[in-house]
Amino acid sequence: MSGDALVAALREELDDGGLRGSFLVRDLHTGEEIGIDPDVEFPLASLVKVPLAISTLERVRTGELDGAEQVLVRPGAPETAGPPGLSRFRHPATVAVEDLVYLSTSISDGTAADTLFELTPPARVARTLRELGLRGITVRHPISDLTDTPAERFEPDQVHLAHTLAIGARTAGRGHPVPQLDVSRASSGTARAMTDLLHALWTPSTIHPDVAARVRDLMAHNVLRQRLAPDFTSDSTTWSSKTGTLLNLRHEAGVVEHAEGGVFAVVALTESRVAASAQPEAEALMGRVARALRDRLRLLRTC
């Protein structure tokens, strides 16, 4: 099957599964790539925690921040507790800056990320990306903005209504009445821009090698492994990634390193047409599509 035929077949499979997807897989040794609509802009949700980690660790490296500095984190109200992490703490805690980077990146702790954003605001993170020559990613707001959507205003048995709004209200220009889903107001980017970021981390030239190595390690220890990881994890591979989830958006950006030497960046940005918060089949479909694209590039390496 030709590359074009494969892309067409995978796009049809995504559509049948209720997904619209923007995918890009790049061989980081050769630069060869294959993708599905890789230049469509999406809100990035928690994927922005990777630029946040880069910017914070760069400031630690240059001495602007002390990685060992203890930062006081106060617990939120029990009724506003989010996913696992500091938001579920019941008492104030002090956490070192570099440990906040670990919590933010490896377990996707939103409270840890926002504590870091207080030290390095979104505009500063965006400036770091520009200084590193990385274009196509905007960082506009803290993570707390992602927990103030219609989903938080419904009872658990009515959350599907928030997803219905998310699905049906997008404009042709990718605007949205929900600001976190509007690419002109949310932190946003493309699969290509995220792939460029991964490329810069795995073959560092503008990013300092020590910073790149630390971020790679944090991504290798990502504990959220239900999405693409099942299709890229084995005894002969290392899968390092970061996920992003918001209403009907499901993303993952990572790198698979093979024991024989192949290294591939894999980015999947998707939005679902199914009004449900739990969609394991959508996540499995994302993995199958991403792996099929990777397999195509891997085949080209052996030809």
Residue pairs with C-beta under 8 A, 6 or more apart in sequence:
1 9
3 34
3 296
6 34
6 292
6 293
6 296
7 34
7 35
7 36
10 23
10 36
10 289
10 292
10 293
11 21
11 36
11 37
13 285
13 288
13 289
14 20
14 21
14 36
14 270
14 285
14 289
17 281
17 282
17 285
18 272
18 273
18 274
18 282
19 270
19 271
19 272
19 273
19 282
19 285
19 286
20 270
20 271
20 273
21 36
21 37
21 268
21 269
21 270
21 271
21 286
21 289
22 35
22 36
22 37
22 38
22 39
22 40
22 42
22 190
22 191
22 267
22 268
22 269
22 270
23 35
23 36
23 37
23 38
23 191
23 266
23 267
23 268
23 269
23 289
23 290
23 293
24 33
24 34
24 35
24 36
24 38
24 191
24 192
24 194
24 195
24 265
24 266
24 267
25 33
25 34
25 35
25 264
25 265
25 266
25 267
25 290
25 293
25 294
25 296
25 297
26 32
26 33
26 195
26 199
26 264
26 265
26 297
27 33
27 262
27 263
27 264
27 297
27 300
27 301
28 198
28 199
28 202
28 203
28 255
28 263
28 264
28 265
29 261
29 262
29 263
30 301
32 297
32 300
33 195
33 297
34 293
34 296
34 297
35 191
35 192
35 293
36 289
36 293
37 191
38 190
38 191
38 192
38 195
38 267
39 190
39 191
39 192
40 174
40 190
40 191
40 269
41 174
41 183
41 188
41 189
41 190
42 174
42 183
42 188
42 189
42 190
42 191
42 249
42 251
42 269
42 271
43 180
43 181
43 182
43 183
43 186
43 187
43 188
43 246
43 249
44 137
44 186
44 187
44 188
44 189
44 194
44 244
44 251
44 269
45 146
45 180
45 187
45 244
45 245
45 246
45 249
45 251
46 108
46 110
46 113
46 143
46 146
46 242
46 243
46 244
46 245
46 246
47 189
47 194
47 242
47 243
47 244
47 251
47 253
48 125
48 137
48 139
48 143
48 187
48 244
49 104
49 105
49 108
49 113
49 143
49 242
50 105
50 197
50 215
50 219
50 242
50 253
51 125
51 126
51 128
51 129
51 137
51 139
51 197
52 104
52 113
52 116
52 117
52 120
52 125
52 139
53 101
53 104
53 105
53 214
53 215
53 218
54 128
54 129
54 132
54 201
54 207
54 211
54 215
55 120
55 124
55 125
55 128
55 129
56 65
56 97
56 101
56 116
56 119
56 120
57 67
57 98
57 101
57 211
57 214
57 215
58 128
58 207
58 208
58 211
59 65
59 119
59 120
60 66
60 67
60 97
60 98
61 208
61 210
61 211
65 97
65 119
65 120
66 97
67 96
67 97
67 98
68 96
68 97
68 98
69 96
69 97
70 94
70 95
70 96
71 94
71 95
71 96
71 97
71 100
71 115
71 119
72 92
72 93
72 94
73 86
73 89
73 92
73 93
73 94
73 95
73 111
73 112
73 115
74 92
75 86
75 87
75 89
75 90
75 91
75 92
76 87
76 111
78 90
80 87
80 147
81 87
81 88
82 88
82 110
82 111
82 147
83 108
83 109
83 110
84 107
84 109
85 103
85 107
85 108
85 109
85 110
85 111
85 112
86 93
86 95
86 103
86 109
86 111
86 112
86 115
87 109
87 110
87 111
95 103
95 112
95 115
97 116
97 119
100 112
100 115
100 116
101 112
101 116
101 218
102 218
102 221
103 109
103 112
104 110
104 112
104 113
104 116
105 215
105 218
105 219
105 222
105 242
106 218
106 219
106 221
106 222
106 223
107 222
107 223
107 224
108 222
108 224
108 242
108 243
110 143
110 144
110 146
110 147
113 142
113 143
114 142
114 143
114 144
117 125
117 142
117 143
122 139
122 140
122 141
122 142
122 187
123 139
125 139
126 137
126 138
126 139
126 140
129 135
129 137
129 139
129 197
132 200
132 206
132 207
133 206
134 193
134 196
134 197
134 200
134 206
135 193
135 196
136 189
136 190
136 192
136 193
136 196
137 187
137 188
137 189
137 193
137 194
137 197
138 187
138 188
138 189
139 187
140 185
140 186
140 187
140 188
141 186
141 187
145 179
145 180
146 180
146 246
148 180
149 162
149 178
149 180
149 246
149 247
150 161
150 162
150 165
150 166
150 178
150 247
151 159
151 162
151 163
151 247
151 277
153 162
154 161
154 162
159 277
160 275
160 276
160 277
161 275
162 247
163 247
163 248
163 272
163 274
163 275
163 276
163 277
164 275
165 177
165 178
166 176
166 178
166 181
166 247
166 248
167 248
167 271
167 272
167 273
167 274
167 275
169 176
169 177
169 178
170 176
170 181
174 182
174 183
175 182
175 183
175 184
176 182
178 247
179 185
179 186
180 186
180 246
180 247
181 246
181 247
181 249
190 269
191 267
191 268
191 269
194 253
194 267
194 269
195 253
195 265
195 267
197 253
198 253
198 254
198 255
198 265
198 267
199 265
200 206
200 207
200 212
201 207
201 212
201 215
201 216
201 255
202 212
202 216
202 255
202 263
202 265
204 211
204 212
216 240
216 255
219 240
219 241
219 242
219 254
219 255
220 238
220 239
220 240
222 240
222 241
222 242
222 243
222 254
224 243
225 233
225 239
226 280
226 283
227 243
227 250
227 252
227 268
227 283
227 286
227 287
228 239
228 241
228 252
228 254
228 266
228 268
228 286
228 287
228 290
229 239
229 241
229 254
229 287
230 284
230 287
231 287
231 288
231 290
231 291
232 239
232 254
232 256
232 266
232 287
232 290
232 291
232 294
233 239
236 258
236 259
236 260
237 256
237 257
237 258
237 259
238 256
238 257
239 254
239 255
239 256
240 254
240 255
240 257
241 252
241 253
241 254
241 255
241 266
242 252
242 253
242 254
243 250
243 251
243 252
244 250
244 251
244 252
244 253
245 251
248 271
248 272
248 273
248 274
248 275
249 269
249 270
249 271
249 272
250 270
250 271
250 272
250 279
250 282
250 283
250 286
251 267
251 268
251 269
251 270
252 266
252 267
252 268
252 286
253 265
253 266
253 267
253 268
254 265
254 266
254 267
255 263
255 264
255 265
255 266
256 263
256 264
256 266
256 294
257 263
258 298
262 298
262 301
264 294
264 297
264 298
266 290
266 293
266 294
268 286
268 289
268 290
270 282
270 286
272 279
272 282
274 282
